[in-house]
Structure formats: C-alpha cells, structure tokens
Amino acid sequence: MEENVKKQQEKNGKDFYEWVQALVCSVLAVVVLFTFVIRLIGVDGHSMVPTLQDGDRLLVLNSMLYDDYQYGDIVVLRKDTFLEEPIVKRVIANEGQTVDIDFSSGSVYVDGVLLKEDYINELTFLEEGTEFPLTVPKGSIFVMGDNRNHSSDSRDSRLGTVDTRYVIGKAVFLAFPGPDAYTEERSFKRIGVIA
C-alpha cells in the first residue's frame, strides 16, 4: 500500500513537472513569435482612412523576415526625427522609381504612369514641401497615407523617402478592427493586397 502511494506521488510530481514545462515552452514560443516574427501594432490617427481606422490593431510581419516592399503594401515605420511613435502608410514607389504628383488635378504618377488608387479617401491636393518629380534613392521607399489631404507622409520633407531600415514591418492582417469612422461598424475586410 505504501509503495502504491509513493508511486502515485511520483506520477503526480512528474505530471506537474511536464505541465509546467509545457506551459513555460508555450510562453517562450509566444514571446519569440511576437519578438522576431510578428507584432501587434495599433493604428493611431486617421491618415489611412478609409482602409484603416483609428484604433485598428494590425498583425505586422517583422522586417527581418520581409523586406521586399511592393506598391500597395501597408507598412509600419518609425523615424524618430519625424515622429517618436510608429506610423502606418502605404508603399507608393520603390528605389529607382520616379514619383510625380500633379497637385492641381490630385493625380499621382510613378514612372510616368498614373496610379489607379481606388483605396484613397480623396485625391492628392496637399503639398508638404517635397519637390517633384522625385526619384526614390537606393534602399528607400516612398510612402503615403490613404487619407491624402490629412496625412503626413513622404510628401513632407521632414520624412521624405524612407530608408527601409526604418520599416518595422508589413501589415498582413487586421487583428482587431476599430470602429469605422463613417458607419461605426467593425470590419475585418478593410486591409488587403492591391492588385
């Protein structure tokens, strides 16, 4: 009888150890995942309306894993000389491409081709100090908010073209939507790839 009690205690101790080990491994896996692979970042402000709303929470693929930014990608970046907190913008052009904006018509051109921008809130009429046409330097991207006349972006000479080393990552999923500015509804369908 005493031997059975001892075996049961050893089994219980072993079960408890395995449970704690599994819990610690799970916590470590989540920490590693959210440190090196993905991040959860909130949208602060209205510069990406209508695509993103103030209060949206984005899953962002870390820039160490993704650095091939293409037109239409939504990226999160931080440049302390511009703003201390991260900002969310859309990639408009890559290195070597030339951006030109006709502020009288609100049209944006990349390499002489008019962009079809179904995702913007309004045409681009706001000038912010950058001279156009502008060729994006090596290792940089040109970014703009979707709410063009209410966005500080690469048109602002303080930000200008963005060295890709300032990019935290690419937004890949809307994890938790904030309320839509127009309808107060929450929708997971607002973020996606531009064709």
N, C-alpha and C positions, 0 to 999 in steps of 0.2 A: 504494500500500500504506500509506504513512504517513498519507494522507488518510483511509483506512478506519479506521485505529487511532484517529485523532483523533475521528472521528465516533462510534465506539464508546465512547470515553471520555466524550464529551459526553452521549451517550444514557445511559450508566451514571450519570453525575452528575445528570442530570435525573430518572432513575428514583429514585435515592436521595433527592433533594430532595422528590419527590412522596410517597415513602413516609414520610419524616419529617413532612411537612406533614399527611398523613392521620393519623398517629399523634398528633401534637400536637392536631389538631382533635378527635379521638376523646376524648382525655384531658380537654380543656376541656369537651366536651359532657357527659361523665360528672360532672365537678366541678360544672357548672352544674345538672345534673339533681338531684344529691344535695344541693345547697345550697339551691336555690329551689323545687324541685318535690316531691321525696320524700326521706325519711330512713330509715335503718335504725336501729331502736331496740330494745334488749333489755329483756325483762321481768325485773325483779329482785324476787323475793318471791312470795308465794302469795295475794295479795289478789284475784286474778282467777280462781282455781281454781273450777270445772273448765274454763272457757273457755280460759284461758291458763295456762301453766305457767312456773315459774321457769326462765329460760334460753331461752325463746322469743325469736325475732328477728322484729320486725314491720316491714313497709314502711308508713310513715306519710306521708300526703298533707299537705303543708305547709299551715298555717293561712292563709297568704296566698292560697291558691287555694281553700280550703274553710272557710267559717265559718258554715254553716247547719247547726248540730249538732241532731240529732233524737234522740228517745228510742231507746235501743238502740245508738247509735253508741259505739264504743270509742275513747277519746281519750287522748292523751298530753299531760300538762301539767306545768308547773314553777312552783312558787310558793316562792321562796327562804325566805320567813318560815315555811313549813311544813316542807319538806324541800329539801335542796340538789339532789338528783338528781330526774330526771323520774319521774312516777308514771303508771300506766296505770289508767284507770277507765272505767265505763260511764255514759253520759248517762241520767239518770232524768227530768229535767224542764228546761224552758227558761224564759226570762224570762216573768214574768207567771203562771206556773203555780204552784199551791199543792201542796206536798208534806206529807203527814201519815204518820206511822209509828205503828202500834199495836204497841208492843214486847211486850205481853203475848201477842198472837197471832202476832207476827212479820210482820205484813202492811204493805205499802207502798201508799199511795194517792196518786194525782196528780189534782188537781181533783175529789176525791171518788170517783174510780173506782179499784177495786182492780186493781193491776198483776198480770198473768199473767206470772210470772217463771220460765219453765222453765229458764233458763240459770243460776240461782243454785245454790250448793252447799248452802245451808241457809237457813231463814227468818231474818228480821232481829230478833234479840233484844238486840243490843248497843247501848246508848245511849252517846253520846260527848260530850254537853254542848250540842248544838244544841237549841233549843226548837222544838217542833212544835205546830200546823201552821206552815209556813214558806212565804212567797211569794217566789219567786225574783226578785231585782231585775233591772232592765233591763241588758242586756249581759252577763248571767251565766247559768251553768248549774249544776244540782245533779247531782253525780256520786257513784256508789257502786261498790265492788268487788263482784264476783260471789260471793266468799267472805265473806259479810256479817259474820260474827262474828270475822273475822280480817283486817279491812280498816280502815285509817284513811282516811276519805273525808269527804264534805260533812256527815256527822253530827258530825264533830269540829269544835268551834267554832274551832279554830286554822286550819282550812281553810275551812269553811263553803261558801257558794255561791262558785263560781269565775268570776271575770271572764274572759270569752273571750279577752282579751289574754294570759292566762297559758297558753292552749292552744297546744301546739307543732303539733298536727295530729291528723288522724283516721286510725286504723289501718285499712288497706284490704286487707292481705294478710299471711298468716303466711308469711314468707320462709323461716324455718328453725325447725322446732319443737324445743323441748326435750323431754326425756322426760316422759311423763305421770306425775303423782305417784302414781297408783294402779296402772298397768299397766307402766310403764317403756317403753311403746311411743311412737313419734313419729308424730303425725298432723297432716296439713295441714288437716283438716276442722273444727278447733275454732273458728275465727273465721268469723263470718258476720253477716248482717243479721238483725235481729229483725223478724219480721212483725207 
